[in-house]
Amino acid sequence: MPGENVPAKGQEPVPALGTLMVDTQERVGEFRGEWCGLWSLRPVTGGTEWTVAPEDARPASAEQRLRAKTARANARSRGEVL
């Protein structure tokens, strides 16, 4: 739908689903959606989602994305993540 992810004036752009984001506590999580002005992130190795204000999140760096993908692969090999 055109204009679906266009932010209102003064708001952060909404990332695509699955984008790896980092919050102010340096936790890396997959972007899962927006609800009531907050973004929902989920750990890449599975677990409980948490919410973060858009201004307190940023896209993960290349190093952080690589570490997150490695952690997920390791968790899968241990049978912790399907």
C-alpha positions in Angstrom: 0.0 0.0 0.0 1.6 3.3 -1.0 2.6 5.5 1.9 2.3 2.7 4.5 5.7 3.1 6.1 6.0 6.9 5.6 6.6 8.5 9.0 4.6 11.5 10.1 6.5 14.8 10.3 9.1 14.6 13.1 8.9 10.8 13.6 11.4 8.1 12.9 10.9 6.1 9.7 9.5 2.6 10.4 12.0 -0.1 9.5 11.0 -3.2 7.5 10.0 -6.3 9.4 13.0 -8.4 10.4 15.4 -5.5 10.3 18.1 -5.9 13.1 17.9 -2.9 15.5 19.9 -1.9 18.6 18.4 -0.2 21.6 20.1 2.1 24.1 21.2 -0.9 26.2 23.0 -2.3 23.2 20.5 -5.2 22.9 20.1 -6.4 19.3 16.7 -7.5 18.2 14.6 -8.1 15.1 12.0 -5.3 14.4 8.6 -7.0 14.7 6.2 -4.0 14.3 4.9 -0.8 15.8 2.2 -0.4 18.4 1.0 2.8 20.1 4.1 4.6 18.9 6.5 2.0 20.3 8.6 -0.5 18.3 8.6 -4.1 19.2 11.9 -6.0 19.1 12.6 -9.7 19.5 15.9 -11.3 20.4 17.4 -13.1 17.4 17.9 -16.3 19.4 14.2 -16.3 20.4 12.6 -15.1 23.6 10.4 -12.4 24.9 9.9 -9.3 22.8 10.5 -5.9 24.3 9.3 -2.4 23.3 11.4 0.6 22.6 10.7 4.2 21.7 11.7 4.8 18.0 14.2 7.5 19.0 16.0 5.0 21.3 16.7 2.5 18.5 19.0 2.5 15.6 19.9 0.0 12.8 22.5 -2.6 13.8 26.0 -2.1 12.5 27.6 -4.7 10.2 29.5 -6.2 13.2 26.4 -6.4 15.3 24.4 -8.1 12.5 27.2 -10.7 12.0 27.3 -11.4 15.8 23.5 -11.7 15.9 23.4 -14.1 12.9 26.2 -16.2 14.4 24.3 -16.4 17.8 21.2 -17.5 16.0 23.0 -20.2 14.0 24.6 -21.5 17.2 21.3 -21.6 19.0 19.8 -23.5 16.0 22.6 -26.0 16.2 21.9 -26.6 19.9 18.2 -27.0 19.1 17.2 -23.9 21.0 15.7 -22.2 18.0 13.7 -23.8 15.1 
